Amino acid sequence: MKNLENTALLIARIFMPILFIVAGYGKLGDAYAGTAQYMQTMGVPTFLLPLTILLELGGGLAVLFGLLTRTVALFTAGFTLLTALLFHTNFAEGVNQLMFLKNLTIAGGYLLAVTGPGAFSIDRILNKKW
């Protein structure tokens, strides 16, 4: 049963950060200026964009490989709730309600990840419980 649990945790660590890795990578290069402008339009300071990319891309890779998993999961859950509140509360636009609910679901999944990364992870190799 423990192997099944660890395999499920590995698969979850592969699936969960894909969205964040792609989003963080997508904000690099030509898209950086457009993302900064969108953040400004929504009243979010653009100095947060590098931190956003770090959390999405760096944090996504950390979860994927099982490094600092619990810590990154908590930060990602908080970030996802914050982005839901900052960017997706205009429910008059139908897609925003769906995006808000998606963010709540993702945050819930990351809060479940606080249990840890499982045996097939860098955290396990380092014998750390971040």
N, C-alpha and C positions, 0 to 999 in steps of 0.2 A: 504494500500500500504506500510506503514511503517513496518508492521510485515513481509511482504514478503521481503522487503529490509534487515531487520535485520536477518531473517532466511537465506537468501542468503549469507550474510556476515559471519554468523556462519558456514555454510557449506564450504565456501571458506577458513575460518580459520582452518577447519578440514583437508581439502584436501591439501592446500598449503604447510604446514610444514612437511608432512609425509616423503617426500624424505630426508629432512634435519635431522629429528629425527632419522630415520633409518641409515643414513650415519654417523652421529655423534656417535651414539651408536656402530656402526660397527667398529669405529676406536679405541674403547677401548679394553683392554685385549690383546690377541695375535696379533691382526691386527695393533696395535700401531707401532711396530717396522717396519713392512712392509710399512706402510703409511709414516713414517718418512724417510725411505730409498727412496721411490718414490719421495717425496718432494725434497730431496737432489739431486736426479738425474735430476730433472727439474729446479734446481738452486734456490729453495725456502728454506729459513732457517728453520730448524726443530723446532726452538723455537716457531714458529707460530702454530705448531700442537695443543697444548693445547687451544690456542685461537680459532682455527678452530673448535675443538670439542665443546667448550663453545658456539660458535655462532650457530653451526648446532644443537646440542642437546638442549642446554639451550634456545637459541633463538627460535628454533622450538617449544619447549614446551610453551614458552612465547606467541608466536603467537597463538598456539592452544587454550590456555586459555584466550587470549585477555588481556595480561599484557604487558605494554610498546609497544603496537602493532606498532604504527607509527615509533617509534625509531628503533625497531628491524627490521621492514620492510625496512627502509632505509639502515641499515647496511647489511642486507641480500641481497638486490639488488646490493649494491656495491661489496660485497664479491662474488656474483655470476658472475658479470661482470669481476672482477679480475681473478677468476678461469678460465673463458672462455679465457681470454687473456694469462694466464700463462700456461694452460694445454691443450688447444684445438685449437691451431692455425696451427697445421701441417695438412693442408687440403689434403695433399697427402694420408694420411690415412683417408679413407672415413668416418669412424665413428667419427673422430674429427670434421668434418664439421657439422654433425648432433648434436654432443654434444655442439658445439659452439652455434648453433641456439637454442638448448634447453635452454642453459644458458641465452641467450638474452630474450627468452620467459618468463622464470622464473623471471628474473630481472624486466621485464615489469609488470608482475603480482604483484610483491612486491611493485613496485612503485604505482600501483593502490591501494594497501593496505594502502597507506598514508592517505586515507580518514578516516581511523579509524576502530575499530573493531566491531562497532554496539552495540546494546543494550544488547545482551547476552554475556557480557564479564566482566572480573575483572576491566578493565579500567573504564567501565561504573559504576560499583558498587563504585569504589573509586572516581568517578566524575573527572577523569583525562583525559587530552588531550595531551598525550605525543607526 
